[in-house]
Amino acid sequence: MKTLTLTIKGGSDKDGRADAVNEVEIVSGEIIGIVGPTGSGKSTLIADIEQFAQGDTPSGRSILIDGEEPEPTLRTDPRKKLVAQLSQNMHFLADMSVEDFLRMHAKSRGKNGDTANKVVELANTLTGEPINPGHPLTILSGGQSRALMTADIAVISDSPIVLIDEIENAGIKKKEALHLLAGEGKIVVVVTHDPMLALMASRRIVMKNGGMTKVISTTDQEHRVFLDIEKVDGWLTTLRETIRRGEVVVA
């Protein structure tokens, strides 16, 4: 995948005051977080990125690709879209099997249909509920759907930018999902309230009252905190699986 740079040029907050952060530059393979309280403008920021805003959204921000204004077709032509998005609420409506959907998507991207098997294998490393290629899309749970689309984006999608909106309660292995996407050389922007996800990012943009107030680089001390949180999260994951299997929890 070609290396890409995404630049966010500052706009204004809800009161019309200029963003305290004038510019944020993100490169391929980087995970960057967006944090802040509810209503602080996190979703507005990822909407600006998704639309490749050019000063024409309420925030007044502009998005550049490799330092240049994106060509108009990147904003209007779905076939040239550079952005894929994962949300907390994701379900399929198509009346087809998992395998048929993946083969159709692979074909539309000019890729071998056999990649469908790789997508399912990867998806099953992200969810505790195994996905069967023959199952209809419509019976997948929310967690299975998000795991499938995460793997699909990593393997089949050509979109170099992935926007993730609050997947902490999405029923998938969140750490593995982010590492998978970033490992494929994609820019990963994740909106989160989860300390573990926030500290996985190399930097995090802090939002307040609709504005970008500061950018914090993850420190060595924060990384050590992340390692402690990771251990607790692993214990909770094991406990969750024990309960889901109908087993008795032993202290």
N, C-alpha and C positions, 0 to 999 in steps of 0.2 A: 504494500500500500504506500502511495506517495505521501511523504511527510508534509504536514499542513500546519499552518499557524492560524489560530482564531483570535481576533482582537475585539474586545468590547470597549467602545468609546463611551465615556460617561454622558449622562443626560441630566435628569433632575428628579427629585423626590416628589411626593404627593403635594407638597406645598410650593413646588416650583423652584426650590433651592437646588443649586448645582450639586451633582454627586461629589462627595468628598474624594472619591476615587475617580480619576480622570480617564484611566486606561488600564485594562487587564489583558495581557497576552498569554495565550494558552497554546501549548505545542502538542503534537501527536504523542500518544502514549501516556499523557498526563491525566491524573484524576484530580479534579478540583471540586471542592464543596461549595454549596451556597447555604448559609445558615442565617437564622434570625427567627424572632417570634412569629406566631400566626398573624398574617396581615401585613408583614413587613415588606412584601414585594418580591419574594423568592420566585413565585410562579410567573410574575410579570417579567422577571429577568430571563427565565428560560424561554418564555414566549418570544421575547425580543430576539433571542438566539435562533429559535426555531424558524422565525419569519425573516431572518437576516434583516432586521430593522435598519432603516436608513433615515432616522430622524422623523419617521412617520408613524410612530406609536406614541401612546400617552407619556411614556418615559422620556422620549426624545433621544434615546440612545441610537448608536450606529454600530453595526457589526461588519468587520472587515475579514476577508479571507486572504491570507498571505499578504497582508498589508494593503489590499485593494478592495474597492467596492465590488461585491459580487455581481456578475453579469445578471441581467434581468431573468433569464431562463432558470437560474438556480433558485429563484424565488417563486416562479410560476409553473414550472414544468415538473410534475411528480417523478418523471423518469430520470431527472438530473438531481434529485433532492440529495443533499449532502448530510441531512440530519435524520437520525432515527430516534424514536422516543419510547421510553418505558414508563408506564404510570402504575400507581398502586392498584387501580381498578382496570383490569384487562380481561376481556372474555371474547371468544370467537362466536361469530354468527354464521359462518360459512358451513354449508351442509356437505362436508367432505372429510375424508380421513386425514389423520396427521401426516401420513406418508404422502398422500396425494397433494396436500397443500405444500409440503416442503419441496416435492419434485417440481410442482408448478412454479414455485418461487425461484428455485434454482434455474429452471429453464429460462425464466424471464430475465435472469441476470447473466445468462450465457454460461452457466456452470453445469457440471455433470450432475445428473439426478442422484447419483450414488452419495452425494454429500448429505442427502437426507438422513442416512444412517448415522453419520457423524454428528449431525445436529441432535438427534434423539439421544445418542450416547452422552453427549455433553450435557444436555438438558437433565438427564437422569442423575448427573452428579450434583445438580443444584437443587433438586427437590426430593423430599422423602417419599413422595408418591410416584412410583415408576410410571412413565408414559409408554404406552404400547403404540407402535406405528399404525396399527390397524384401527385404533379407537377413533370414533368421530371427534372432531374438534370441539363440538358443542358440549361434550360431557366432561371436558377437562375442568379441573378446579381452577380457582384464581392463581394459586401457587404454581400449578402445572403450566398454565398459560404463560405466566411470566417467565418461568424457567425455559420454556420452549422458545419464546421470542428472544430471550437473552442469547441463547445458543444460536438461533437463526441469525441474529444481528452479527454475532462473532464470526460465523462460518460463511453465510450466504450473502448477507447485505454488503453493499459497497459503500454504505454511508460511513464517512470517517469521523462523524461527530455523533455521540450518543448522549441524550438528555434523560436523566432518571429522576423521577419525581417521587420521593418518599417511599422507598421499597423496604424500609425497616420492618414493616408488618405485612409484607407481601407473600410470606410463606415460602421463601426460597433462601438458599445459603448466600447471604448478601456479600460477604467478603470474597467468596469464590467467584461470584458473578462479576464484581468490579474488576478483580484481577484478570479474569478471562477476557473482558472487553479491552482493558488497557493493554494487555499482553498482545492483542491483535493490532496494536499501533493506533487505536482510536483515541480521540479526545473524549474523556468521560466527565460530564458535568452532572453532579448529583445534589439534588435538594434534599436536605436531611435534618432531622432533629436528633439523630442517633449519634452519641459520642464516638462510637466505634467507627462508623462510616466517616464522620467528620475528620477523625484523626488518621484515617487511611489516606486521605487526600494530601497531596504535597502542599496545597494552599487552600484557604477557604475565604470566600467573599462574604462579608458580614453585611446584612441588609437591615435597614431601619427606616420606617415611614416611607417605604418605596424607593429609598436611595441606597447606593453602594457607599457604606461608611468607611470601610477599611478592608485590607487584604492581609490575612495572617498566614505566614509560612509555618508549617508544622515543625516544632522544635524537637531536639533530641529527647528532652524531658517528656514532651507530649508523646513521642514515639514509645517511650518506655511505659507510659500510662496505657497506650494502645495495646501493648503486649499483655498487660495485666487484664484489660477488658476482654481481650481475645480469649484468654483462658476461661474467664467467667462465661463468656458467650458459648464456648465449646461445651462447658458443663451444662448450661441451660439447653443447648441443642440435644445433648445426650439424654437429659431428663425428659425433654419433650418427646423424643422418639420412644423412650421407655413407656411413657403414658399412652402414646398413640398405639403402641403394640398391645396395649391391654395388660401390661405387666405391673407388678408391685414395685414401688420405689423403695430401695433399700438405702438407709443412711450410711 
